């Protein structure tokens, strides 16, 4: 765990003091689960359920805010069971799937989801031809229901394929008024108008959050970082955490704390729980 500045250390101390009213927001892939070649095998870190239950005893709520479908992340993370653990600790677990288009909570255990965006089905029908024309026919295409993700991680040169595909997929998405979300060797196409920043603002408003921590690892978390920065400007104690990797570093300059992947995220949450518990006992 590395603070990026003296101001960052101060922000952490302020968050500890306000922990009882804090929301802890977490990305899933690269933050709670290690990045793997097969998206269907991205299971949550084995220590995460216990750590989330521990930190939940000190905060108002925990929210997983992810680009994955809510049902998928609930299954990969065992989050329905985690929600039960958090309820026992007196906190709620929220899952915002597909960048906030889907919602689930441990209090209301059903997924609320809109219809797929107009144009997505036509985009998906045209996608194989685009991939063949870009020498990326073997790219893995993941149908998320409300979005389509093209993964280049399994290709011989993932970065070169990603760079070839990004403008071509962007042009095709524009034709159908769809949004493009680039990530770590993945390009996701989805409906416009919803992103992780809106999910952050939604839960902060609904819970009247008194503080906010967000941890992420990728470009898809940028809007969440910006939303937390807005909360900071409005006077809330906040902490921005980058789950760092060798593949993506865009969030590092924006972060208060830089940690080493999911292991580092969980170490930070353990420290937050312990420091908040000590602050509460002293106070």
GINOR-V585936 format. One record per pair of residues at least 4 apart in sequence whose C-alpha atoms are under 8 Angstrom apart, sorted by sequence separation. I is the first residue (numbers start at 1). GAP is how many residues later the second one is. D is the distance in Angstrom with one decimal. If there is no record, write none. Layout:
BEGIN
i=I gap=GAP d=D
i=I gap=GAP d=D
END
This chain:
BEGIN
i=4 gap=4 d=6.2
i=5 gap=4 d=6.7
i=6 gap=4 d=6.4
i=7 gap=4 d=6.2
i=8 gap=4 d=6.3
i=9 gap=4 d=6.4
i=10 gap=4 d=6.3
i=11 gap=4 d=6.2
i=12 gap=4 d=6.2
i=13 gap=4 d=6.5
i=14 gap=4 d=6.3
i=15 gap=4 d=5.7
i=18 gap=4 d=6.4
i=27 gap=4 d=5.6
i=28 gap=4 d=4.8
i=29 gap=4 d=5.0
i=30 gap=4 d=5.0
i=38 gap=4 d=7.0
i=44 gap=4 d=6.8
i=47 gap=4 d=6.3
i=48 gap=4 d=5.9
i=49 gap=4 d=6.2
i=50 gap=4 d=6.2
i=51 gap=4 d=6.2
i=52 gap=4 d=5.9
i=53 gap=4 d=6.7
i=54 gap=4 d=7.6
i=55 gap=4 d=6.6
i=56 gap=4 d=7.1
i=68 gap=4 d=6.7
i=69 gap=4 d=6.4
i=70 gap=4 d=6.0
i=71 gap=4 d=6.3
i=72 gap=4 d=6.1
i=73 gap=4 d=5.6
i=74 gap=4 d=5.6
i=75 gap=4 d=6.8
i=78 gap=4 d=6.4
i=79 gap=4 d=5.9
i=80 gap=4 d=6.6
i=81 gap=4 d=6.5
i=82 gap=4 d=6.2
i=83 gap=4 d=6.1
i=84 gap=4 d=6.3
i=85 gap=4 d=6.5
i=86 gap=4 d=6.3
i=87 gap=4 d=5.2
i=96 gap=4 d=4.6
i=97 gap=4 d=6.2
i=98 gap=4 d=6.1
i=104 gap=4 d=6.8
i=105 gap=4 d=5.7
i=116 gap=4 d=7.2
i=119 gap=4 d=6.1
i=120 gap=4 d=6.1
i=121 gap=4 d=6.3
i=122 gap=4 d=6.4
i=123 gap=4 d=6.1
i=124 gap=4 d=7.7
i=126 gap=4 d=6.7
i=127 gap=4 d=6.2
i=128 gap=4 d=6.2
i=129 gap=4 d=6.1
i=130 gap=4 d=6.2
i=131 gap=4 d=6.3
i=132 gap=4 d=5.7
i=133 gap=4 d=7.9
i=143 gap=4 d=6.4
i=144 gap=4 d=5.7
i=154 gap=4 d=6.8
i=157 gap=4 d=6.3
i=158 gap=4 d=6.1
i=159 gap=4 d=6.2
i=160 gap=4 d=6.3
i=161 gap=4 d=6.1
i=162 gap=4 d=6.0
i=163 gap=4 d=7.5
i=164 gap=4 d=7.2
i=165 gap=4 d=5.8
i=166 gap=4 d=6.0
i=167 gap=4 d=6.2
i=168 gap=4 d=6.4
i=169 gap=4 d=6.0
i=170 gap=4 d=6.1
i=171 gap=4 d=6.5
i=172 gap=4 d=7.0
i=173 gap=4 d=6.1
i=174 gap=4 d=5.8
i=182 gap=4 d=6.1
i=183 gap=4 d=6.0
i=194 gap=4 d=6.5
i=195 gap=4 d=6.8
i=196 gap=4 d=6.2
i=197 gap=4 d=6.3
i=198 gap=4 d=6.0
i=199 gap=4 d=6.3
i=200 gap=4 d=6.1
i=201 gap=4 d=6.0
i=202 gap=4 d=6.1
i=203 gap=4 d=5.9
i=204 gap=4 d=5.7
i=205 gap=4 d=6.7
i=217 gap=4 d=6.8
i=218 gap=4 d=7.3
i=221 gap=4 d=6.4
i=222 gap=4 d=6.3
i=223 gap=4 d=6.1
i=224 gap=4 d=6.2
i=225 gap=4 d=6.2
i=226 gap=4 d=6.3
i=227 gap=4 d=6.4
i=228 gap=4 d=6.2
i=229 gap=4 d=6.3
i=230 gap=4 d=6.3
i=231 gap=4 d=6.6
i=232 gap=4 d=4.9
i=244 gap=4 d=7.2
i=245 gap=4 d=6.9
i=251 gap=4 d=6.3
i=260 gap=4 d=4.7
i=261 gap=4 d=6.4
i=262 gap=4 d=6.2
i=263 gap=4 d=6.3
i=264 gap=4 d=6.2
i=265 gap=4 d=6.3
i=266 gap=4 d=6.1
i=267 gap=4 d=6.3
i=268 gap=4 d=6.1
i=269 gap=4 d=6.1
i=270 gap=4 d=6.2
i=271 gap=4 d=6.0
i=272 gap=4 d=5.9
i=273 gap=4 d=6.0
i=274 gap=4 d=6.2
i=275 gap=4 d=6.1
i=276 gap=4 d=6.1
i=277 gap=4 d=6.2
i=278 gap=4 d=6.2
i=279 gap=4 d=6.0
i=3 gap=5 d=5.9
i=26 gap=5 d=7.0
i=27 gap=5 d=6.8
i=28 gap=5 d=5.9
i=29 gap=5 d=6.2
i=30 gap=5 d=5.2
i=36 gap=5 d=7.0
i=56 gap=5 d=6.5
i=68 gap=5 d=6.3
i=73 gap=5 d=7.9
i=74 gap=5 d=4.7
i=75 gap=5 d=7.9
i=86 gap=5 d=5.2
i=87 gap=5 d=5.9
i=96 gap=5 d=7.0
i=97 gap=5 d=4.7
i=104 gap=5 d=6.2
i=105 gap=5 d=7.4
i=131 gap=5 d=4.9
i=132 gap=5 d=4.5
i=143 gap=5 d=4.8
i=144 gap=5 d=7.4
i=153 gap=5 d=5.0
i=173 gap=5 d=5.0
i=174 gap=5 d=7.4
i=182 gap=5 d=4.5
i=183 gap=5 d=7.8
i=204 gap=5 d=4.9
i=216 gap=5 d=5.7
i=231 gap=5 d=5.6
i=232 gap=5 d=6.1
i=244 gap=5 d=6.7
i=259 gap=5 d=4.8
i=260 gap=5 d=7.3
i=3 gap=6 d=6.2
i=26 gap=6 d=7.4
i=29 gap=6 d=6.0
i=36 gap=6 d=6.0
i=56 gap=6 d=6.8
i=73 gap=6 d=7.5
i=74 gap=6 d=6.2
i=86 gap=6 d=6.1
i=87 gap=6 d=7.8
i=96 gap=6 d=5.6
i=97 gap=6 d=6.1
i=104 gap=6 d=5.7
i=131 gap=6 d=4.8
i=142 gap=6 d=5.7
i=143 gap=6 d=6.6
i=152 gap=6 d=4.9
i=153 gap=6 d=8.0
i=155 gap=6 d=7.5
i=173 gap=6 d=6.6
i=181 gap=6 d=5.8
i=182 gap=6 d=6.2
i=203 gap=6 d=7.9
i=232 gap=6 d=5.9
i=252 gap=6 d=6.7
i=259 gap=6 d=6.2
i=15 gap=7 d=7.5
i=35 gap=7 d=6.6
i=86 gap=7 d=6.7
i=95 gap=7 d=8.0
i=96 gap=7 d=4.7
i=104 gap=7 d=4.8
i=131 gap=7 d=7.9
i=141 gap=7 d=7.0
i=142 gap=7 d=5.0
i=152 gap=7 d=7.5
i=173 gap=7 d=7.0
i=180 gap=7 d=6.9
i=181 gap=7 d=4.9
i=231 gap=7 d=7.4
i=34 gap=8 d=6.5
i=95 gap=8 d=5.7
i=96 gap=8 d=6.6
i=103 gap=8 d=5.5
i=104 gap=8 d=6.6
i=131 gap=8 d=7.4
i=141 gap=8 d=5.8
i=142 gap=8 d=6.3
i=180 gap=8 d=5.7
i=181 gap=8 d=6.3
i=204 gap=8 d=7.8
i=244 gap=8 d=7.4
i=33 gap=9 d=6.0
i=34 gap=9 d=7.6
i=83 gap=9 d=6.9
i=94 gap=9 d=7.4
i=95 gap=9 d=5.1
i=102 gap=9 d=6.6
i=103 gap=9 d=5.2
i=128 gap=9 d=6.9
i=141 gap=9 d=4.7
i=142 gap=9 d=7.7
i=152 gap=9 d=6.3
i=180 gap=9 d=4.7
i=181 gap=9 d=7.9
i=229 gap=9 d=7.8
i=242 gap=9 d=6.1
i=259 gap=9 d=7.9
i=33 gap=10 d=5.8
i=34 gap=10 d=7.4
i=52 gap=10 d=7.7
i=83 gap=10 d=5.4
i=94 gap=10 d=5.8
i=95 gap=10 d=6.1
i=102 gap=10 d=5.5
i=103 gap=10 d=6.8
i=140 gap=10 d=5.8
i=141 gap=10 d=6.3
i=152 gap=10 d=6.1
i=170 gap=10 d=6.3
i=179 gap=10 d=5.6
i=180 gap=10 d=6.6
i=214 gap=10 d=7.5
i=228 gap=10 d=6.8
i=242 gap=10 d=6.0
i=33 gap=11 d=4.3
i=34 gap=11 d=7.0
i=82 gap=11 d=7.9
i=94 gap=11 d=4.4
i=102 gap=11 d=4.6
i=139 gap=11 d=6.5
i=140 gap=11 d=5.0
i=169 gap=11 d=7.9
i=178 gap=11 d=6.4
i=179 gap=11 d=5.3
i=214 gap=11 d=7.2
i=32 gap=12 d=5.7
i=33 gap=12 d=5.2
i=93 gap=12 d=5.7
i=94 gap=12 d=6.5
i=101 gap=12 d=6.4
i=102 gap=12 d=7.2
i=139 gap=12 d=5.8
i=140 gap=12 d=6.7
i=178 gap=12 d=5.6
i=179 gap=12 d=5.6
i=228 gap=12 d=7.5
i=29 gap=13 d=7.1
i=32 gap=13 d=6.0
i=92 gap=13 d=7.1
i=93 gap=13 d=5.3
i=101 gap=13 d=6.9
i=139 gap=13 d=5.3
i=178 gap=13 d=5.1
i=179 gap=13 d=4.8
i=242 gap=13 d=5.9
i=92 gap=14 d=6.0
i=93 gap=14 d=7.9
i=139 gap=14 d=7.9
i=140 gap=14 d=7.5
i=177 gap=14 d=7.7
i=178 gap=14 d=5.7
i=214 gap=14 d=7.4
i=240 gap=14 d=7.5
i=241 gap=14 d=5.5
i=242 gap=14 d=8.0
i=244 gap=14 d=6.4
i=92 gap=15 d=6.8
i=139 gap=15 d=7.0
i=177 gap=15 d=7.6
i=213 gap=15 d=7.8
i=225 gap=15 d=6.7
i=240 gap=15 d=5.0
i=241 gap=15 d=6.0
i=242 gap=15 d=6.3
i=243 gap=15 d=6.2
i=244 gap=15 d=5.9
i=245 gap=15 d=7.0
i=28 gap=16 d=7.8
i=32 gap=16 d=6.9
i=139 gap=16 d=6.5
i=166 gap=16 d=7.6
i=173 gap=16 d=6.9
i=212 gap=16 d=7.0
i=239 gap=16 d=7.9
i=240 gap=16 d=5.2
i=241 gap=16 d=4.8
i=242 gap=16 d=4.8
i=243 gap=16 d=5.2
i=244 gap=16 d=5.4
i=245 gap=16 d=6.5
i=138 gap=17 d=7.0
i=239 gap=17 d=6.2
i=240 gap=17 d=6.5
i=241 gap=17 d=5.9
i=242 gap=17 d=6.2
i=243 gap=17 d=5.8
i=244 gap=17 d=5.5
i=239 gap=18 d=7.7
i=241 gap=18 d=7.4
i=243 gap=18 d=4.6
i=87 gap=19 d=7.4
i=136 gap=19 d=7.7
i=212 gap=19 d=8.0
i=243 gap=19 d=6.7
i=74 gap=21 d=8.0
i=166 gap=21 d=6.9
i=243 gap=21 d=7.2
i=83 gap=22 d=7.8
i=84 gap=22 d=7.0
i=243 gap=22 d=6.5
i=83 gap=23 d=5.1
i=162 gap=23 d=6.0
i=73 gap=24 d=7.8
i=124 gap=24 d=7.3
i=162 gap=24 d=7.2
i=196 gap=24 d=7.5
i=197 gap=24 d=7.9
i=200 gap=24 d=6.2
i=212 gap=24 d=7.4
i=70 gap=25 d=6.6
i=136 gap=25 d=6.5
i=162 gap=25 d=7.7
i=196 gap=25 d=6.5
i=197 gap=25 d=7.8
i=198 gap=25 d=7.9
i=199 gap=25 d=7.8
i=211 gap=25 d=5.3
i=212 gap=25 d=6.6
i=213 gap=25 d=5.5
i=214 gap=25 d=6.5
i=215 gap=25 d=6.1
i=216 gap=25 d=6.5
i=217 gap=25 d=5.5
i=70 gap=26 d=6.7
i=80 gap=26 d=7.0
i=120 gap=26 d=8.0
i=135 gap=26 d=7.8
i=159 gap=26 d=6.6
i=197 gap=26 d=4.5
i=198 gap=26 d=7.5
i=201 gap=26 d=6.5
i=210 gap=26 d=6.1
i=211 gap=26 d=4.8
i=212 gap=26 d=4.8
i=213 gap=26 d=4.7
i=214 gap=26 d=5.3
i=215 gap=26 d=4.4
i=216 gap=26 d=5.5
i=217 gap=26 d=4.8
i=70 gap=27 d=4.3
i=120 gap=27 d=7.3
i=134 gap=27 d=8.0
i=158 gap=27 d=6.4
i=196 gap=27 d=5.9
i=197 gap=27 d=3.9
i=200 gap=27 d=6.5
i=210 gap=27 d=7.3
i=211 gap=27 d=5.6
i=212 gap=27 d=6.6
i=213 gap=27 d=6.0
i=214 gap=27 d=6.1
i=215 gap=27 d=5.8
i=216 gap=27 d=5.8
i=217 gap=27 d=6.1
i=69 gap=28 d=4.9
i=70 gap=28 d=6.9
i=120 gap=28 d=7.9
i=195 gap=28 d=6.8
i=196 gap=28 d=5.0
i=197 gap=28 d=7.2
i=200 gap=28 d=7.3
i=213 gap=28 d=7.5
i=215 gap=28 d=6.7
i=217 gap=28 d=7.7
i=53 gap=29 d=7.2
i=57 gap=29 d=7.7
i=62 gap=29 d=7.5
i=64 gap=29 d=7.8
i=66 gap=29 d=7.8
i=68 gap=29 d=5.6
i=69 gap=29 d=5.2
i=116 gap=29 d=6.4
i=117 gap=29 d=6.6
i=136 gap=29 d=8.0
i=195 gap=29 d=7.8
i=197 gap=29 d=6.8
i=198 gap=29 d=7.4
i=222 gap=29 d=7.1
i=225 gap=29 d=7.6
i=49 gap=30 d=8.0
i=52 gap=30 d=7.7
i=56 gap=30 d=6.0
i=61 gap=30 d=5.3
i=62 gap=30 d=6.5
i=63 gap=30 d=5.7
i=64 gap=30 d=6.2
i=65 gap=30 d=6.0
i=66 gap=30 d=6.2
i=67 gap=30 d=5.8
i=68 gap=30 d=5.1
i=116 gap=30 d=4.6
i=134 gap=30 d=6.7
i=197 gap=30 d=5.0
i=218 gap=30 d=6.4
i=60 gap=31 d=5.8
i=61 gap=31 d=5.0
i=62 gap=31 d=5.0
i=63 gap=31 d=4.5
i=64 gap=31 d=4.8
i=65 gap=31 d=4.7
i=66 gap=31 d=5.3
i=67 gap=31 d=4.1
i=68 gap=31 d=7.6
i=115 gap=31 d=7.2
i=116 gap=31 d=7.5
i=134 gap=31 d=6.6
i=197 gap=31 d=7.8
i=217 gap=31 d=7.4
i=218 gap=31 d=7.8
i=219 gap=31 d=6.8
i=44 gap=32 d=6.3
i=53 gap=32 d=5.8
i=57 gap=32 d=5.1
i=59 gap=32 d=7.2
i=60 gap=32 d=7.4
i=61 gap=32 d=6.1
i=62 gap=32 d=6.3
i=63 gap=32 d=5.7
i=64 gap=32 d=6.2
i=65 gap=32 d=6.3
i=66 gap=32 d=6.1
i=67 gap=32 d=4.7
i=70 gap=32 d=6.3
i=153 gap=32 d=5.5
i=218 gap=32 d=7.3
i=219 gap=32 d=7.3
i=43 gap=33 d=4.8
i=44 gap=33 d=4.7
i=49 gap=33 d=5.6
i=53 gap=33 d=5.2
i=56 gap=33 d=6.2
i=57 gap=33 d=6.5
i=61 gap=33 d=7.7
i=63 gap=33 d=7.3
i=66 gap=33 d=5.6
i=67 gap=33 d=7.9
i=69 gap=33 d=7.3
i=70 gap=33 d=7.0
i=152 gap=33 d=5.3
i=153 gap=33 d=7.5
i=218 gap=33 d=7.0
i=42 gap=34 d=6.7
i=43 gap=34 d=5.9
i=44 gap=34 d=7.7
i=52 gap=34 d=7.4
i=56 gap=34 d=7.4
i=57 gap=34 d=6.8
i=65 gap=34 d=6.6
i=66 gap=34 d=7.5
i=70 gap=34 d=7.2
i=131 gap=34 d=7.6
i=151 gap=34 d=5.9
i=152 gap=34 d=6.1
i=184 gap=34 d=6.7
i=217 gap=34 d=7.0
i=24 gap=35 d=7.5
i=41 gap=35 d=7.7
i=54 gap=35 d=7.8
i=56 gap=35 d=5.7
i=65 gap=35 d=7.0
i=151 gap=35 d=4.3
i=183 gap=35 d=6.1
i=184 gap=35 d=8.0
i=23 gap=36 d=6.5
i=26 gap=36 d=7.8
i=28 gap=36 d=6.6
i=40 gap=36 d=7.9
i=49 gap=36 d=8.0
i=53 gap=36 d=6.6
i=150 gap=36 d=5.5
i=151 gap=36 d=6.6
i=183 gap=36 d=5.6
i=22 gap=37 d=5.2
i=23 gap=37 d=5.8
i=24 gap=37 d=6.4
i=25 gap=37 d=6.0
i=26 gap=37 d=6.2
i=27 gap=37 d=5.7
i=28 gap=37 d=7.1
i=29 gap=37 d=7.8
i=149 gap=37 d=6.5
i=150 gap=37 d=5.2
i=182 gap=37 d=6.8
i=183 gap=37 d=6.3
i=20 gap=38 d=5.6
i=21 gap=38 d=5.9
i=22 gap=38 d=5.4
i=23 gap=38 d=5.0
i=24 gap=38 d=4.8
i=25 gap=38 d=4.7
i=26 gap=38 d=4.8
i=27 gap=38 d=5.2
i=28 gap=38 d=5.7
i=130 gap=38 d=7.5
i=149 gap=38 d=5.6
i=150 gap=38 d=6.3
i=181 gap=38 d=7.9
i=182 gap=38 d=7.0
i=19 gap=39 d=6.1
i=20 gap=39 d=4.5
i=21 gap=39 d=5.1
i=22 gap=39 d=7.0
i=23 gap=39 d=5.8
i=24 gap=39 d=6.1
i=25 gap=39 d=5.8
i=26 gap=39 d=5.9
i=27 gap=39 d=5.3
i=130 gap=39 d=7.7
i=149 gap=39 d=4.1
i=181 gap=39 d=6.4
i=19 gap=40 d=5.2
i=20 gap=40 d=5.7
i=23 gap=40 d=7.2
i=25 gap=40 d=6.6
i=26 gap=40 d=7.9
i=71 gap=40 d=7.5
i=148 gap=40 d=5.7
i=149 gap=40 d=6.3
i=19 gap=41 d=7.6
i=70 gap=41 d=7.1
i=147 gap=41 d=6.8
i=148 gap=41 d=5.3
i=147 gap=42 d=5.5
i=148 gap=42 d=6.6
i=147 gap=43 d=4.4
i=146 gap=44 d=6.4
i=147 gap=44 d=7.3
i=28 gap=45 d=7.7
i=146 gap=45 d=7.4
i=98 gap=48 d=7.3
i=98 gap=49 d=7.7
i=123 gap=49 d=7.0
i=123 gap=50 d=6.9
i=215 gap=50 d=7.5
i=123 gap=53 d=7.1
i=120 gap=56 d=7.4
i=119 gap=57 d=5.2
i=118 gap=58 d=7.8
i=119 gap=58 d=7.5
i=120 gap=58 d=7.5
i=119 gap=59 d=7.5
i=117 gap=61 d=8.0
i=184 gap=63 d=6.8
i=184 gap=64 d=6.8
i=120 gap=70 d=7.3
i=117 gap=73 d=7.2
i=117 gap=74 d=5.4
i=69 gap=75 d=6.2
i=116 gap=75 d=7.9
i=68 gap=76 d=7.3
i=69 gap=76 d=7.7
i=101 gap=93 d=6.7
i=100 gap=94 d=6.5
i=99 gap=95 d=6.5
i=100 gap=95 d=6.2
i=99 gap=96 d=4.8
i=100 gap=96 d=6.1
i=99 gap=97 d=5.0
i=100 gap=98 d=7.3
i=100 gap=99 d=5.2
i=99 gap=100 d=7.2
i=96 gap=103 d=7.0
i=37 gap=116 d=6.1
i=37 gap=117 d=6.4
i=66 gap=130 d=7.5
i=65 gap=131 d=6.6
i=65 gap=134 d=7.3
i=60 gap=149 d=7.8
i=67 gap=153 d=7.8
i=25 gap=175 d=7.6
i=23 gap=181 d=7.4
i=31 gap=184 d=6.9
i=31 gap=185 d=5.8
i=23 gap=186 d=6.3
i=30 gap=186 d=7.5
i=31 gap=186 d=6.3
i=22 gap=187 d=5.8
i=23 gap=187 d=7.9
i=25 gap=187 d=7.4
i=27 gap=187 d=8.0
i=30 gap=187 d=5.9
i=21 gap=188 d=5.7
i=22 gap=188 d=5.5
i=23 gap=188 d=6.3
i=24 gap=188 d=6.0
i=25 gap=188 d=5.9
i=26 gap=188 d=5.7
i=27 gap=188 d=6.3
i=28 gap=188 d=7.9
i=21 gap=189 d=4.8
i=22 gap=189 d=4.2
i=23 gap=189 d=4.9
i=24 gap=189 d=4.9
i=25 gap=189 d=4.5
i=26 gap=189 d=5.0
i=27 gap=189 d=5.1
i=21 gap=190 d=6.1
i=22 gap=190 d=5.2
i=23 gap=190 d=6.4
i=24 gap=190 d=6.1
i=25 gap=190 d=6.4
i=26 gap=190 d=6.3
i=27 gap=190 d=7.5
i=22 gap=191 d=7.4
i=18 gap=192 d=6.7
i=19 gap=192 d=7.0
i=18 gap=193 d=6.2
i=27 gap=194 d=7.5
i=15 gap=196 d=6.4
i=15 gap=197 d=7.6
i=15 gap=198 d=8.0
i=31 gap=212 d=5.8
i=30 gap=213 d=6.8
i=55 gap=214 d=6.3
i=51 gap=215 d=6.6
i=55 gap=215 d=6.8
i=58 gap=215 d=6.1
i=54 gap=216 d=7.4
i=57 gap=216 d=7.7
i=45 gap=217 d=7.0
i=52 gap=217 d=7.7
i=55 gap=217 d=7.1
i=45 gap=218 d=7.9
i=48 gap=218 d=6.7
i=51 gap=218 d=7.0
i=55 gap=218 d=4.7
i=58 gap=218 d=6.4
i=18 gap=219 d=7.2
i=47 gap=219 d=7.8
i=51 gap=219 d=6.4
i=54 gap=219 d=6.6
i=58 gap=219 d=6.7
i=15 gap=222 d=5.3
i=14 gap=223 d=5.8
i=15 gap=223 d=6.2
i=14 gap=224 d=7.9
i=15 gap=224 d=7.1
i=11 gap=226 d=6.4
i=12 gap=226 d=7.6
i=11 gap=227 d=6.4
i=12 gap=227 d=6.3
i=34 gap=227 d=7.4
i=11 gap=228 d=6.3
i=34 gap=228 d=6.4
i=33 gap=229 d=6.2
i=31 gap=230 d=6.1
i=32 gap=230 d=5.2
i=8 gap=231 d=7.6
i=30 gap=231 d=6.3
i=31 gap=231 d=4.7
i=30 gap=232 d=6.3
i=32 gap=233 d=7.4
i=31 gap=234 d=6.6
i=32 gap=234 d=7.9
i=11 gap=245 d=8.0
i=9 gap=247 d=7.7
i=8 gap=248 d=4.8
i=8 gap=249 d=7.1
i=4 gap=251 d=7.1
i=5 gap=251 d=7.1
i=4 gap=252 d=5.3
i=3 gap=253 d=5.8
i=4 gap=253 d=5.8
i=3 gap=254 d=4.6
i=4 gap=254 d=7.2
i=2 gap=255 d=5.5
i=3 gap=255 d=6.6
i=1 gap=256 d=6.7
i=2 gap=256 d=5.3
i=16 gap=256 d=6.7
i=1 gap=257 d=6.0
i=2 gap=257 d=6.4
i=19 gap=257 d=6.2
i=1 gap=258 d=4.8
i=1 gap=259 d=7.4
i=16 gap=259 d=6.5
i=17 gap=259 d=6.7
i=16 gap=260 d=5.1
i=17 gap=262 d=6.6
i=1 gap=263 d=6.5
i=16 gap=263 d=7.3
i=17 gap=263 d=7.9
i=1 gap=266 d=7.9
i=1 gap=267 d=6.9
END
